[in-house]
Amino acid sequence: METQIIDFHTHIYPVALARRAMEVVRREGDPYDSLPIRENLLRRMEEADISLSVVQPVVSRPETQTDVNRFAREIVRTNLISFGGLHPDCPHVLEEIEKLKDLHMAGVKFHPPFQKVHLEDGKYREIWERINHLGLPVLIHCGCAKVPSPYDLHPASAEEIVRHLPDVPVILAHMGGLSMDQTGEDRLYRMPENVYIDTAMSAEFQDKDEFERIAGSFGPDRVIFGSDFPYGSQRAAIRLIEETGFSPWEKAAILGENARKILKDSIRKR
């Protein structure tokens, strides 16, 4: 069966910031055609036969939020859409969530280690309730980033967040952090039906049997393909998924159909 592939987890930056963004993996010396900029992502998408990519911006400091989301809005194209970034400690945070809704962003992205926040803290409950009320999908970085941090989020802590988001899709990136920390599997598998995991920095780096075990236990109907471009390879991740023992329908769900259901409103507005 023909599959329209959606990459749910990518990163691109203004050209002036692209090399700095590669410092996290010590690849700031990469050639220009490997940098995380729009033209390079579009080229990789064509090479991997990807029909749509979703950009996941990171607001590492509250004062950068306006600029990050302006760029996120400007890069939108027919085959490229974007979540908005939100720092939970930004001033007037509830109004900022409303702005993301008004800008027709596809969802909201959080990255606890880079933002240096304990995202599960009860003081953020009103943020989750507002996001849930507005119907915005949420993607949260799980596991560590670069090096272990006291702000890393794992399934046990994620439970404290998702219970305030019963009506929207919640995507726990990096296989819920299991590709980076093998704790909390039982908690991950008990997550409610509106919770998904993505394959970013997992599919091409995990052992295939391990990937199949986690994806199969969680449910292929709630696993979403994400490459983490430029830090992961789209083609390598797709190849591993295609080589798994999942049925053609399950592979199609992982590679595109699960994402399409989450993004249906954003896709319809393009």
C-alpha positions as CSV (number, residue, x, y, z in Angstrom):
1,M,0.0,0.0,0.0
2,E,1.2,3.5,-0.8
3,T,2.2,5.6,2.3
4,Q,2.3,9.3,2.5
5,I,5.1,9.9,5.0
6,I,4.9,12.7,7.6
7,D,8.0,13.6,9.6
8,F,6.5,14.9,12.9
9,H,9.7,16.0,14.5
10,T,12.2,18.3,12.7
11,H,14.2,21.4,13.5
12,I,15.3,24.3,11.3
13,Y,16.7,27.7,12.2
14,P,17.5,31.0,10.6
15,V,20.7,30.7,8.7
16,A,22.6,32.9,11.2
17,L,21.8,30.5,14.0
18,A,22.0,27.2,12.2
19,R,25.7,26.4,13.1
20,R,25.1,27.2,16.7
21,A,22.2,24.8,16.8
22,M,24.6,22.0,15.7
23,E,26.8,22.5,18.7
24,V,24.6,20.3,20.7
25,V,25.9,17.3,18.7
26,R,29.4,18.9,18.1
27,R,28.7,19.2,14.4
28,E,28.9,23.0,14.0
29,G,31.6,22.4,11.4
30,D,29.2,20.5,9.0
31,P,29.1,21.7,5.4
32,Y,26.4,24.2,4.5
33,D,24.2,21.6,2.8
34,S,24.0,19.7,6.2
35,L,22.9,22.6,8.3
36,P,19.3,22.8,9.8
37,I,17.8,25.3,7.4
38,R,14.7,25.2,5.4
39,E,16.2,24.5,2.0
40,N,18.2,21.6,3.4
41,L,15.2,20.0,5.1
42,L,13.1,20.3,1.9
43,R,15.9,18.6,0.0
44,R,16.1,15.7,2.5
45,M,12.4,15.4,2.3
46,E,12.5,15.0,-1.4
47,E,15.3,12.4,-1.2
48,A,13.3,10.4,1.4
49,D,9.9,10.8,-0.3
50,I,8.4,12.7,2.6
51,S,5.2,14.6,1.9
52,L,5.0,16.8,5.0
53,S,7.4,17.8,7.8
54,V,6.5,19.4,11.1
55,V,9.0,21.8,12.6
56,Q,9.3,21.7,16.4
57,P,10.8,25.0,17.7
58,V,12.4,25.4,21.1
59,V,12.1,28.5,23.2
60,S,15.0,28.1,25.5
61,R,14.5,31.5,27.3
62,P,11.3,33.5,27.7
63,E,12.7,36.5,26.0
64,T,13.3,34.7,22.7
65,Q,9.7,33.4,22.4
66,T,8.5,36.2,20.1
67,D,11.4,35.8,17.6
68,V,11.2,32.0,17.7
69,N,7.5,31.9,16.9
70,R,7.8,34.6,14.3
71,F,10.3,32.5,12.4
72,A,8.1,29.4,13.0
73,R,5.2,31.1,11.3
74,E,7.3,32.5,8.4
75,I,8.7,29.1,7.4
76,V,5.3,27.5,6.8
77,R,4.8,26.1,3.2
78,T,2.6,23.6,1.5
79,N,4.8,20.7,2.7
80,L,6.0,22.3,5.9
81,I,4.0,23.3,9.0
82,S,5.2,24.2,12.5
83,F,4.3,23.9,16.1
84,G,4.8,27.0,18.3
85,G,7.3,27.1,21.0
86,L,6.3,28.1,24.6
87,H,8.4,28.7,27.6
88,P,6.2,28.1,30.7
89,D,7.9,30.9,32.7
90,C,7.4,33.6,30.1
91,P,5.4,36.7,31.2
92,H,1.7,36.5,30.4
93,V,2.0,32.9,29.5
94,L,-1.7,32.3,29.1
95,E,-2.0,35.2,26.6
96,E,0.9,33.7,24.7
97,I,-0.9,30.4,24.4
98,E,-3.9,32.3,22.9
99,K,-1.4,34.0,20.4
100,L,-0.2,30.6,19.2
101,K,-3.8,29.6,18.6
102,D,-4.5,32.8,16.7
103,L,-1.4,32.2,14.6
104,H,-2.8,28.8,13.6
105,M,0.3,27.0,14.9
106,A,-0.2,23.2,14.7
107,G,0.5,22.7,18.4
108,V,2.8,23.6,21.2
109,K,6.4,22.3,21.9
110,F,8.1,22.1,25.2
111,H,11.7,21.0,26.0
112,P,12.3,20.8,29.8
113,P,16.1,20.3,29.8
114,F,16.8,23.2,27.4
115,Q,14.2,25.4,29.2
116,K,15.5,24.4,32.6
117,V,12.1,23.8,34.1
118,H,10.4,21.0,36.0
119,L,7.5,20.8,33.6
120,E,5.6,18.5,35.9
121,D,5.5,21.1,38.7
122,G,1.9,21.8,39.9
123,K,2.5,25.6,39.3
124,Y,2.1,25.0,35.5
125,R,-1.4,23.4,35.8
126,E,-3.2,26.4,34.5
127,I,-1.0,26.3,31.4
128,W,-2.1,22.7,30.6
129,E,-5.7,23.5,31.3
130,R,-5.6,26.5,28.9
131,I,-3.9,24.4,26.2
132,N,-6.5,21.7,26.6
133,H,-9.3,24.2,26.4
134,L,-8.0,25.6,23.1
135,G,-7.5,22.1,21.7
136,L,-3.8,22.4,20.8
137,P,-1.7,19.3,20.4
138,V,1.4,19.1,22.7
139,L,4.8,17.7,22.0
140,I,7.2,17.3,24.9
141,H,10.9,16.3,24.8
142,C,11.4,13.3,27.0
143,G,14.6,11.8,28.2
144,C,17.9,13.6,28.4
145,A,19.4,16.1,26.0
146,K,23.1,16.1,25.3
147,V,23.9,15.2,29.0
148,P,21.7,14.1,31.9
149,S,20.0,17.1,33.6
150,P,17.8,17.5,36.7
151,Y,15.1,18.7,34.3
152,D,14.9,15.6,32.2
153,L,11.4,14.3,31.9
154,H,10.5,10.6,32.0
155,P,7.2,8.7,32.0
156,A,6.6,9.0,35.8
157,S,6.7,12.8,35.6
158,A,4.9,13.0,32.3
159,E,1.9,11.3,34.0
160,E,1.5,14.5,36.1
161,I,1.2,16.5,32.9
162,V,-1.0,14.4,30.7
163,R,-3.7,14.1,33.3
164,H,-4.4,17.8,32.7
165,L,-4.6,17.3,29.0
166,P,-7.4,14.7,28.5
167,D,-8.8,16.2,25.3
168,V,-5.8,16.9,23.1
169,P,-3.1,14.7,21.5
170,V,0.1,14.6,23.7
171,I,3.2,13.4,22.0
172,L,6.1,12.2,24.2
173,A,9.1,12.5,22.0
174,H,12.0,10.0,21.7
175,M,9.8,7.0,22.4
176,G,8.8,8.6,25.7
177,G,12.4,8.9,26.6
178,L,12.9,5.2,26.6
179,S,15.5,5.5,23.8
180,M,17.6,7.6,26.3
181,D,16.6,6.0,29.7
182,Q,15.2,2.5,30.1
183,T,13.2,3.4,33.2
184,G,9.4,3.8,33.5
185,E,8.3,1.4,30.7
186,D,5.3,0.2,32.7
187,R,4.2,3.8,33.3
188,L,4.5,4.6,29.6
189,Y,2.3,1.7,28.6
190,R,-0.4,2.8,31.0
191,M,-0.7,6.2,29.5
192,P,-4.2,7.2,28.3
193,E,-5.3,6.7,24.7
194,N,-4.6,10.4,23.7
195,V,-0.9,10.0,24.4
196,Y,1.5,9.1,21.5
197,I,5.2,8.6,21.3
198,D,7.5,9.6,18.4
199,T,10.5,7.9,17.0
200,A,12.8,10.9,17.0
201,M,16.5,9.9,17.6
202,S,15.2,6.4,18.2
203,A,14.3,4.5,15.1
204,E,17.7,4.5,13.5
205,F,19.7,4.3,16.7
206,Q,17.8,1.6,18.6
207,D,18.2,-2.1,18.0
208,K,15.4,-3.1,15.6
209,D,14.1,-5.8,18.0
210,E,14.1,-3.2,20.9
211,F,12.2,-0.7,18.7
212,E,9.6,-3.3,17.7
213,R,9.2,-4.4,21.3
214,I,8.5,-0.8,22.6
215,A,6.4,0.2,19.6
216,G,4.4,-3.0,19.7
217,S,3.8,-2.8,23.5
218,F,2.7,0.8,23.3
219,G,0.6,0.2,20.2
220,P,1.6,1.0,16.5
221,D,-1.6,3.1,16.3
222,R,0.0,5.5,18.7
223,V,3.5,5.7,17.4
224,I,4.5,8.6,15.1
225,F,7.5,8.8,12.8
226,G,9.9,11.7,13.6
227,S,13.5,12.0,12.5
228,D,14.7,14.8,14.7
229,F,16.3,16.3,11.6
230,P,19.1,17.5,11.4
231,Y,20.3,15.3,14.4
232,G,18.7,12.1,12.9
233,S,18.5,10.7,9.4
234,Q,15.1,10.6,7.8
235,R,16.0,7.9,5.3
236,A,17.7,5.7,8.0
237,A,14.7,6.0,10.3
238,I,12.2,5.2,7.6
239,R,14.3,2.2,6.5
240,L,14.3,0.7,10.0
241,I,10.5,1.1,10.3
242,E,10.0,-0.5,6.9
243,E,12.2,-3.4,7.9
244,T,10.2,-4.2,11.1
245,G,7.8,-7.1,11.4
246,F,4.7,-4.8,11.6
247,S,2.0,-5.2,9.1
248,P,1.8,-2.9,6.1
249,W,-1.1,-1.1,7.7
250,E,0.8,-0.7,11.0
251,K,3.8,0.7,9.1
252,A,1.6,3.1,7.2
253,A,0.1,4.3,10.5
254,I,3.5,4.9,12.1
255,L,4.9,6.6,9.0
256,G,2.0,8.9,8.3
257,E,-1.6,8.1,9.2
258,N,-1.3,8.6,13.0
259,A,0.3,12.0,12.4
260,R,-2.4,12.9,9.8
261,K,-5.1,12.3,12.4
262,I,-3.4,14.7,14.9
263,L,-2.7,17.3,12.2
264,K,-6.0,17.1,10.4
265,D,-7.1,20.7,11.3
266,S,-3.7,22.2,10.3
267,I,-3.6,20.2,7.1
268,R,-7.1,21.3,6.2
269,K,-6.1,25.0,6.6
270,R,-3.0,24.8,4.3
